[in-house]
């Protein structure tokens, strides 16, 4: 999947450079042709993103459903947070899996599946908790680049095994995604 994204990004950058070159060489008709080509490339990119989004959403739903999670209806919130804050789409639900059994073991009414603030912070709903923790991970832990359990584990939790347990849950989501992609009945939602 990462390879596909890199290939797509390379094609996009090559096409974008081509637009500027045609502007200088062939005039308006070449620019128009290059623009149409870029729009087609953007459509392909959007389709890839839609397929990736659907696959990740189905994986999150599958693991949350299998776990009896009350967060099941918040798969889109997890995905929105991962795209907004550029974090792995499975990191937040994996933290919720480890910290609270996917929201099943939390202080009543807290909607804090992440143990955020020692578990004492209250959120009005699961979506607010997801968005707050995603923003907090990006602004308080790692401001640029990937955020991994190993990078944040020492600050996030006192346990020396926290990052390996969160990584275990992330692997469950990866396996659910891989399983559905290999299934012959996979369809976009």
Buried (B, 14 or more C-beta within 10 A) or exposed (E): EEEEEEEBEEEBEEBEEBBEEBEEEEEEEBBEEBEEBBEEBEEEBEEBEEBBBBBBBBBBBBBBEEBEBBBBEBBBBBBBBBBEBEBBBBBBBBBBBBBBBBBBEBEEEBBBBBBBEEBEBBBEEBBBBBBBBBEBBBEEBBEEEEBBBEBBBEEBBEEEEBBEBBBBBBEBBBEBBEEBEEEEEEEEE
